[in-house]
Amino acid sequence: MANTTVRGALSIHGTNPQYLIEKVIRSRIYDSLYWKEHCFALNAASLIDNAITLKYIGGTFANQKPTEFMCLALKLLQLQPEREIVLEYLRAEEFKYLRALAAYYVRLTFDPLNVYEVLEPLLDDYRKIRFRRMDGSYHLTTMDEFVDQLLTEERVCEVQLPRLTQRKVLEETEGLAPRKSKLGKAMGVLDDGGDGSDDEDAEGRGRYLSRSPSGSRSPSPEGEAEKTPEYWTEGSEDEEEQPAAAAAARGRARSRSAEGSEGRYVSRSPSAGSDAGGGRFVSRSPSGSPAPMDIDTERIEGDV
């Protein structure tokens, strides 16, 4: 019959491969028009033609209709192709939906050790794919996100996935190689400076530079707290005292000391002039007015 598993197929996880998909979804797939028209008499080679024409992935939509992706996944479980054929599906990078279909089949049928070894390289595939929700709407996702869901979540495309052993357990028991993340490698390059420098350079990078008030940069010893520059004061009272202190400093710079100017400074005040001239004031203005003349008062009275 068209809905039976191929003769000679091996049981997977102790059951018929088709039983990995719940009975409700499996019955809807058998009753769907796409299964009857396009999935009849398919084999591992002719299934590729249908897989490369997929436009989205998903489980069911409108609460009863299975997607074409799910129909082909059930067909793969029915055919149970050889391992080499499934790996060739994954190597077809130009057909992203064929690769997504093969990754889904690998997660359902392979043992945990092979699941990690086969699917983790697909985390470097960042191409966009469409996903159809149960309400019939679409949203964009990426291949690496879909593969990450297969490795971390229990239910994908509305199908309960087989239990997957934790990676750290497989590393200790099965000898699984530690995962090499590109992000972790990039962060390691940044931490090392990208040039493989020795410990002395690393110690030098650990030291920080403090800026002195003069503007020059001087290295500070490791572990020493950075000192507050002299030109910086905290609090509103100190901020108000800064202009007064600056004005006083400028006044002191311009003034002359009394000890250094002894014998050289001559006062031009009126008091000094009166002492020197015996009570007479002599004008030193630039007008150059003549000195006062003696007037003969007796001559003037005789003439009158």
C-alpha positions as CSV (number, residue, x, y, z in Angstrom):
1,M,0.0,0.0,0.0
2,A,1.0,3.6,-0.5
3,N,1.0,4.4,3.2
4,T,3.2,1.6,4.4
5,T,6.9,1.7,5.2
6,V,9.2,0.3,2.7
7,R,10.0,-3.4,3.0
8,G,13.2,-4.2,4.9
9,A,13.2,-0.8,6.8
10,L,14.9,-0.8,10.2
11,S,13.1,0.3,13.4
12,I,14.3,3.7,14.6
13,H,14.2,4.4,18.4
14,G,12.5,1.1,18.8
15,T,9.5,1.8,16.6
16,N,8.3,2.1,13.0
17,P,9.9,5.2,11.4
18,Q,6.6,6.7,10.4
19,Y,5.4,6.5,14.0
20,L,7.9,9.3,14.9
21,I,5.2,11.7,13.7
22,E,2.0,11.7,15.8
23,K,-1.0,9.8,14.6
24,V,-3.2,12.8,14.3
25,I,-0.7,14.7,12.0
26,R,0.1,11.5,10.1
27,S,-3.6,10.8,9.4
28,R,-4.0,14.4,8.0
29,I,-1.0,13.8,5.8
30,Y,-2.5,10.6,4.4
31,D,-5.7,12.5,3.6
32,S,-4.1,15.6,2.1
33,L,-4.3,16.2,-1.7
34,Y,-0.5,16.9,-2.0
35,W,0.3,13.5,-0.5
36,K,-2.0,11.7,-2.9
37,E,-0.9,13.6,-6.0
38,H,2.8,14.4,-5.6
39,C,4.1,11.8,-3.0
40,F,2.8,8.7,-4.7
41,A,5.6,6.3,-6.0
42,L,8.4,8.6,-5.0
43,N,11.9,7.3,-4.3
44,A,15.1,8.9,-2.8
45,A,16.0,10.4,-6.2
46,S,12.7,11.7,-7.4
47,L,11.9,13.2,-4.0
48,I,14.6,15.8,-4.7
49,D,12.5,17.4,-7.5
50,N,9.7,18.0,-5.1
51,A,12.0,19.2,-2.3
52,I,13.7,21.9,-4.4
53,T,10.3,23.4,-5.2
54,L,9.3,24.0,-1.6
55,K,8.6,27.6,-0.6
56,Y,8.4,27.3,3.2
57,I,8.7,25.0,6.1
58,G,6.3,24.2,8.9
59,G,4.0,21.6,10.4
60,T,0.3,22.2,9.9
61,F,-1.8,25.4,9.2
62,A,-5.4,26.1,9.7
63,N,-5.3,23.5,12.5
64,Q,-5.8,20.6,10.0
65,K,-3.9,21.0,6.8
66,P,-0.3,19.6,6.7
67,T,2.4,21.6,4.9
68,E,4.2,20.2,1.9
69,F,7.4,20.1,4.0
70,M,5.8,17.8,6.5
71,C,4.4,15.5,3.8
72,L,7.9,15.1,2.3
73,A,9.3,14.5,5.8
74,L,6.9,11.6,6.3
75,K,7.8,10.3,2.9
76,L,11.5,10.2,3.9
77,L,10.6,8.3,7.0
78,Q,8.6,5.8,4.8
79,L,11.4,5.4,2.3
80,Q,14.3,5.4,4.9
81,P,17.1,6.3,2.5
82,E,20.7,5.4,3.2
83,R,22.9,7.5,5.3
84,E,25.1,8.6,2.4
85,I,22.0,9.8,0.5
86,V,20.9,12.0,3.4
87,L,24.3,13.5,3.7
88,E,24.3,14.3,0.0
89,Y,21.0,16.2,0.6
90,L,22.8,18.3,3.2
91,R,25.7,19.0,0.9
92,A,23.4,20.6,-1.7
93,E,23.9,24.2,-0.5
94,E,22.1,25.8,-3.4
95,F,18.8,24.1,-2.3
96,K,18.1,25.5,1.2
97,Y,14.7,23.8,1.7
98,L,16.1,20.4,0.7
99,R,18.9,21.0,3.3
100,A,16.3,21.9,5.9
101,L,14.3,18.8,5.1
102,A,17.4,16.6,5.4
103,A,18.3,18.3,8.7
104,Y,14.8,17.6,10.1
105,Y,15.1,13.9,9.0
106,V,18.5,13.6,10.7
107,R,17.1,15.0,13.9
108,L,14.3,12.4,13.9
109,T,16.3,9.3,13.0
110,F,20.0,9.7,13.8
111,D,21.5,8.8,17.2
112,P,22.5,11.8,19.5
113,L,26.2,11.6,18.7
114,N,25.7,11.8,14.9
115,V,23.0,14.5,15.3
116,Y,25.6,16.9,16.9
117,E,28.3,16.0,14.4
118,V,26.0,16.4,11.3
119,L,23.9,19.4,12.3
120,E,26.3,21.7,14.1
121,P,28.2,22.6,10.9
122,L,24.9,23.9,9.6
123,L,24.9,26.6,12.2
124,D,27.2,28.6,9.8
125,D,24.3,28.8,7.3
126,Y,22.6,32.2,7.7
127,R,20.3,32.1,4.7
128,K,16.7,33.2,5.2
129,I,13.8,30.7,5.0
130,R,10.1,31.1,5.3
131,F,8.2,29.4,8.2
132,R,4.4,29.0,8.1
133,R,2.6,29.2,11.4
134,M,-0.5,27.4,12.5
135,D,-2.7,30.4,11.6
136,G,-1.5,30.3,8.0
137,S,0.7,33.4,8.3
138,Y,4.4,33.5,7.3
139,H,7.5,34.8,9.1
140,L,11.1,34.8,8.1
141,T,13.7,32.8,10.0
142,T,17.2,31.6,9.2
143,M,18.8,28.2,8.6
144,D,21.0,28.4,11.7
145,E,18.0,29.4,13.8
146,F,16.1,26.4,12.6
147,V,19.0,24.0,13.3
148,D,19.4,25.5,16.7
149,Q,15.7,24.7,17.4
150,L,16.3,21.2,16.4
151,L,19.2,20.9,18.8
152,T,17.7,22.7,21.8
153,E,13.9,22.4,21.7
154,E,11.7,19.4,22.3
155,R,9.0,20.2,19.7
156,V,9.6,21.6,16.2
157,C,7.0,21.9,13.5
158,E,4.4,20.6,15.9
159,V,6.2,17.2,16.2
160,Q,7.7,15.8,19.4
161,L,11.4,15.1,18.7
162,P,13.2,12.1,20.2
163,R,15.1,12.8,23.4
164,L,18.5,14.2,22.8
165,T,21.4,13.6,25.2
166,Q,23.2,16.6,26.5
167,R,26.3,17.5,24.7
168,K,28.6,17.7,27.7
169,V,27.5,14.1,28.6
170,L,28.5,12.9,25.2
171,E,31.9,14.7,25.5
172,E,32.6,12.7,28.6
173,T,31.2,9.3,27.6
174,E,31.3,9.1,23.8
175,G,34.4,11.3,23.2
176,L,32.5,14.0,21.2
177,A,34.9,16.8,20.3
178,P,34.2,20.1,22.0
179,R,32.3,22.5,19.9
180,K,34.3,25.3,18.2
181,S,32.2,28.4,18.0
182,K,33.1,31.2,15.6
183,L,32.0,33.8,18.1
184,G,34.2,32.4,20.9
185,K,37.1,32.2,18.5
186,A,36.6,35.9,17.5
187,M,36.4,36.9,21.2
188,G,39.6,35.0,21.9
189,V,41.4,36.8,19.2
190,L,40.3,40.1,20.7
191,D,41.4,39.1,24.1
192,D,44.9,38.0,22.8
193,G,45.3,41.2,20.8
194,G,45.3,39.3,17.6
195,D,49.2,39.1,17.5
196,G,49.9,36.3,19.9
197,S,51.9,38.6,22.3
198,D,53.7,37.2,25.3
199,D,52.9,37.7,29.0
200,E,55.0,40.8,29.2
201,D,52.9,42.6,26.6
202,A,49.8,41.5,28.3
203,E,51.0,43.0,31.5
204,G,51.8,46.2,29.7
205,R,48.3,46.3,28.3
206,G,46.9,45.9,31.8
207,R,48.5,49.1,32.9
208,Y,46.6,52.3,32.4
209,L,47.7,55.8,31.5
210,S,46.9,58.7,33.8
211,R,46.7,62.2,32.5
212,S,48.7,64.8,34.5
213,P,47.5,68.4,34.9
214,S,50.0,69.6,32.3
215,G,48.4,67.4,29.7
216,S,51.1,64.8,29.3
217,R,50.4,61.1,29.6
218,S,52.5,59.2,32.1
219,P,52.2,55.4,32.9
220,S,50.8,54.6,36.3
221,P,51.9,51.5,38.3
222,E,49.6,48.6,38.3
223,G,47.2,48.5,41.1
224,E,47.7,52.2,42.1
225,A,44.5,54.2,42.3
226,E,44.2,57.1,39.8
227,K,44.7,60.4,41.5
228,T,42.4,63.3,41.1
229,P,44.0,66.2,39.1
230,E,44.8,69.3,41.0
231,Y,42.7,71.5,38.7
232,W,39.6,69.5,39.6
233,T,37.6,70.3,42.8
234,E,34.4,68.9,44.0
235,G,31.5,70.8,45.6
236,S,29.8,74.1,44.9
237,E,31.9,76.0,47.4
238,D,35.2,75.0,45.8
239,E,33.8,76.0,42.4
240,E,33.0,79.5,43.7
241,E,36.5,79.8,45.1
242,Q,38.2,79.0,41.8
243,P,37.7,82.4,40.1
244,A,38.9,84.3,43.2
245,A,41.9,82.1,43.6
246,A,42.8,82.6,39.9
247,A,42.4,86.4,40.2
248,A,44.6,86.5,43.3
249,A,47.3,84.5,41.5
250,R,47.2,86.8,38.5
251,G,47.5,89.8,40.9
252,R,50.5,88.3,42.7
253,A,52.2,87.7,39.3
254,R,51.8,91.3,38.3
255,S,52.8,93.0,41.6
256,R,56.4,93.9,42.5
257,S,57.8,92.9,45.8
258,A,58.9,95.7,48.2
259,E,62.3,94.1,48.8
260,G,63.2,93.9,45.2
261,S,62.1,97.5,44.3
262,E,63.8,99.3,47.2
263,G,65.6,102.5,46.0
264,R,64.1,102.3,42.5
265,Y,60.5,103.3,43.0
266,V,59.7,107.1,43.1
267,S,56.3,108.2,44.3
268,R,54.6,110.9,42.2
269,S,51.8,111.5,44.7
270,P,51.0,115.1,45.9
271,S,52.2,114.2,49.4
272,A,55.7,113.3,48.2
273,G,55.9,116.5,46.1
274,S,55.0,118.7,49.1
275,D,57.7,117.1,51.3
276,A,60.4,117.6,48.7
277,G,59.5,121.2,47.8
278,G,59.0,122.6,51.3
279,G,55.3,123.0,51.1
280,R,55.1,124.2,47.5
281,F,53.4,122.0,45.0
282,V,55.0,121.8,41.5
283,S,52.8,120.5,38.8
284,R,54.3,117.8,36.6
285,S,51.6,117.9,34.0
286,P,52.7,117.9,30.3
287,S,50.9,121.2,29.7
288,G,54.2,123.1,30.4
289,S,52.5,126.2,31.9
290,P,55.0,128.9,33.0
291,A,56.1,129.5,36.5
292,P,54.3,132.3,38.5
293,M,55.7,135.9,38.1
294,D,56.4,138.6,40.8
295,I,53.9,141.5,40.4
296,D,54.9,145.1,41.4
297,T,51.9,146.4,43.3
298,E,53.3,149.9,44.0
299,R,53.8,150.6,40.3
300,I,50.3,149.7,39.5
301,E,48.9,152.0,42.2
302,G,51.0,155.0,41.0
303,D,49.7,154.6,37.5
304,V,46.1,154.6,38.7
